[in-house]
């Protein structure tokens, strides 16, 4: 059996990679180019709104380099979790970019699209039929919560990607997938060791993060029937047993186990050894197939609408008493909001963060160093955009002039810009951490093939 | 008494999905690793991070001289009261703890 080589240009499309390293990768004759297009890593906004975190221009320019590389090598190119969140709209967005580039580059292509978004009714039926189980910790699921979600996606695994590969497509645009499935699918299909296929995929899913030079991006993983070999493609990046093994810890709550659709990988018995100063050989991971075929669900719902204000205190007396100041200001504002807007405290949230004191760690902060200045970030959230804006405008003059004592000249603090309030629009909340049981891996997924 | 961050090679923390945070303490040598394994107990970490000790998972990875802690977040990533979406600054707190 011949080995399978997967070229991973970087951890995510939009982050950049070393073009020279990409060319070196192509010279090594890979069987496929696989890149991730997203994750939940940046918070619920992308999934909630069904939009990409990365700029279209950044995605387009990197995708152009990859389409050119693919054309040269005549191998499939796959992207998973299109447009950060992997909704159907983001698969179509990625197709639009691909078609534009195909025309520009004069390429004729077969494109397979994998749709992973779930209809609320489908999720409700599965919920009622007890086909949805919660992971730990998970929001309390009920029908009305499902109804509130703007987008729900299921994470595709190797099986769904393999169906796409079987269409013979040149380019595969996949909705939400696990980070690893886009890398493991082909080696698994070609008969590589399952434990090694998933382990190698996990190691390479962030590109050169498993090497000495993370920003260089490109890595090549070669899979066979016993294990895998990983090598960074930039001449300035080196993979060592330590850099490779350390990546198994990264962003993983459990350093040994990785849950995937249809089973889990266990690296307890894996061992890492140097082949030369830039290449590492890994063997010993095990794959366990589960009785049930479960896919993970992600969902987001609208939490409310937000407006923020920022004021800066520089005067020493106010810097020292910043917490006391906002405490007093906050209770004053709540009374004013009640009086003038007829709103109860439960109708909105007013949150003050003290930049320079504890805005990052909150109650966990231990240090008590006195800063030069304090930025007071005031965050207003309510169920309606207009209400949040109105509250912010009501707050504005008090944030500027509120005195801590009664017998002092009216203070004026620093507003760094105009307008002072920033409408942040809709904010979302992750509302699923659950598994969906499927009889057939393709039950919750759809493939569409087109040619350009 | 010195701080943990001065003793070990590196401490990092990061969200592991929207619902968990994980902390990796790279000890740098077997000697330091053994010392930290022995003297850094779970209740110290749980108190510092204000989490329930029952929720704290601890992994001692001999091969890498790494101690890893994982725990569910008190506030889900990106919730309106979340202050650090990626949880990466928590490492500073652990780094600055007396050891």
Contacts between the chains, C-beta under 8 A, distances in Angstrom:
chain1	res1	chain2	res2	distance
A	40	B	17	6.5
A	40	B	18	5.3
A	40	B	77	7.5
A	41	B	15	7.0
A	41	B	86	7.3
A	42	B	85	7.3
A	43	B	18	7.8
A	43	B	77	5.9
A	43	B	78	3.2
A	43	B	85	5.2
A	44	B	18	7.2
A	44	B	77	7.4
A	44	B	78	4.5
A	45	B	78	7.0
A	135	B	19	7.7
A	136	B	72	7.0
A	137	B	19	5.5
A	137	B	72	4.6
A	138	B	19	7.6
A	139	B	76	7.8
A	242	B	64	7.0
A	245	B	63	6.9
A	245	B	64	5.7
A	246	B	24	7.8
A	246	B	26	7.5
A	246	B	64	6.5
A	246	B	66	7.6
A	249	B	22	7.5
A	249	B	24	5.0
A	249	B	61	7.6
A	249	B	64	7.7
A	249	B	66	6.6
A	249	B	68	6.0
A	250	B	14	6.9
A	250	B	24	7.8
A	251	B	14	5.4
A	251	B	15	7.1
A	251	B	16	5.0
A	251	B	17	7.8
A	251	B	22	7.0
A	252	B	16	5.8
A	252	B	22	6.6
A	253	B	16	4.2
A	253	B	17	7.5
A	253	B	20	4.4
A	253	B	22	5.3
A	253	B	57	7.0
A	253	B	70	4.0
A	254	B	57	7.3
A	254	B	59	7.5
A	254	B	70	6.9
A	255	B	59	5.4
A	255	B	61	6.1
A	255	B	66	8.0
A	255	B	68	5.6
A	256	B	59	7.7
A	303	B	79	7.6
A	303	B	80	6.2
A	304	B	80	7.3
A	306	B	80	7.2
A	349	B	80	6.3
A	351	B	80	7.0
A	351	B	81	6.7
A	353	B	83	7.0
A	359	B	83	6.5
A	360	B	83	5.9
A	360	B	84	5.5
A	360	B	89	4.9
A	361	B	83	7.0
A	361	B	84	7.4
A	361	B	89	6.7
A	361	B	90	7.4
A	361	B	93	6.2
A	362	B	83	5.4
A	363	B	50	6.8
A	364	B	48	7.4
A	364	B	49	6.6
A	364	B	50	6.1
A	364	B	90	7.6
A	364	B	93	6.0
A	365	B	93	7.9
A	366	B	93	6.8
A	366	B	96	6.8
A	367	B	96	7.4
A	379	B	80	7.1
A	381	B	80	5.1
A	427	B	80	6.3
A	428	B	78	7.3
A	429	B	76	7.0
A	429	B	78	7.2
A	429	B	79	6.0
A	429	B	80	7.9
A	430	B	18	4.5
A	430	B	19	7.6
A	430	B	76	5.5
A	430	B	77	6.7
A	430	B	78	6.6
A	430	B	79	7.9
A	433	B	17	7.6
A	433	B	18	7.3
A	433	B	19	5.3
